[in-house]
Amino acid sequence: MKNKIVSLVFCLLACCTMASAQAVEKNKLQKDAEAAYEKKSYITARYFYIRAYEDYFNNGLGFDLLSRVDQAIESKTISPSEKAALHYEVSKERMKMYINMRRAESARDHLNAMENHAKVSGDDNVMNDLLYNKAIYYYTFGQSAKGNEVFKEMADKLTASKEYDKVDQVYKTLIANGRRSNNASIVAQSYNNYMLWKDSVNAIKSADEIKALKQQITERDATIDDMDSSLTTRMAIIWGLAILAGALAAALVIGAVVLMRFILLTRKQKKTINMANESNAQKAKFISNISAQLEPSLKKLDKNTPEVKALLDFSSHIETLSDLENSTDEVEMEEVTISKFCEELAEPIRSKLKKDVTLTVNAPKMALTTNKAYVTHILNHLLMNALEYVNEEGTIVLEYKKRGAHSHQFLVSNTGEPMSEEQRQEVFTPFREVKDLTKGDGLGLPICRQMALKMGGDLEIDPQFTKGTRFILELHS
């Protein structure tokens, strides 16, 4: 609203300085304003323009001056909404003059004009100002009921948007205007409404504060629950590792000296686990250290024993997974011919196929730059999985697809019973359960995924494939 008033003052300047026979004679205040404006002292110029504007009204030239302002506004090259906002200010000045003259009908005519201009302006601030001036009009001419209705509408709008300070200021301004005009009716009515509004706003603020406090309590409860859940998970990991240590101890049935050394080592492991609760990287490093220390002892045992072989494989897998997770070395890349590469991978698998099971390779004769060792390991593991789970008279497919200029996919699928959603979510998670290591340690797919991630890609299960299981190895070059 202040911006509109400033624009209005400069319109007044324009109409008062028109070099024509109709221009009013300049008074000293206007001359001082123009002098300050020429010197680019805009704040001083604005002050003198406003004083000159008030002086014109005090000398009875107000209506003539406002007519010239309307003409000046019409001559400006601005949008209709901006013109309407300026005409609104001019009509408001006329209404104020008629209110001071106690001419209700004339004031009402200009109030109607203000309403029309406000609608055209489309400005919410102008609409709120219109409600305020309507209230002034109704209170001034003894229409308190209408004044209350209009003022309540304005207060409700600002209160709904939580602009409490604006509503408070409007009430205080209305009371101050009533006192200046010695209008006891406005003062009494405004003060009474102000007190009622204050009480209601205090109740709203209290409710908002209570709501905010409840929200904070809810958020803190959720944080506590998350912390409890995290602690529970960590304890489960610790217990899982403790069970694993027990299983390894049972397998290491050797002399008393070796057994005592293992017990002491297990105590050290437990102490390290308790200190590493806050970091997954530390946990991975700890597990790798266990494997590295147990491997020399395990190699002294009979490797043909299934349990010993399973423990050796498990130890090796843990070290591989740990190295992949903690290594920061860049992956070496080399160029391979895709069709030849895929056929070389498929050849050993074909010799192991069950009766009536077929293996198909769909790979183009094109080159791809990648880490051959990692991709070979991943695809070999996926093909062996497919060989194990394919149904009778089923099919296994190894294929390559180029998805974009720098995006590639290897897909390994087999027909048969598809994985459940729960299995798809857990299959890449290491150490998710304690199981018989002679039947597999469950680290094959987690290792494959870590290799894919090290190459800047990913390994996932296609949830849209319903005829069996399809793994997607996505790579980026």
Secondary structure, DSSP 8 states (H G I E B T S, - for coil): -HHHHHHHHHHHHHHHT--STTS----HHHHHHHHHHHTT-HHHHHHHHHHHHHHHHHTT-HHHHHHHHHHHHHHS---HHHHHHHHHHHHHHHHHHHHHTT-HHHHHHHHHHHHHHHHHHT-HHHHHHHHHHHHHHHHHTT-HHHHHHHHHHHHHHHHHTT-HHHHHHHHHHHHHHHHHTT-HHHHHHHHHHHHHHHHHHHHHHHHHHHHHHHHHHHHHHHHHHHHHHHHHHHHHHHHHHHHHHHHHHHH----HHHHHHHHHHHHHHHHHHHHTTT-HHHHHHHHHHHHHHHHHHHHTS-TTSHHHHHHHHHHHHHHHHHHHHH-------EEEEHHHHHHHHHHHHHTT--TT-EEEEE--S-EEEE-HHHHHHHHHHHHHHHHHH--TT-EEEEEEEE-SSSEEEEEEEEESS---HHHHHHTT-TT-S---GGG--S-HHHHHHHHHHHTT-EEEE-TT--SEEEEEEEEE-
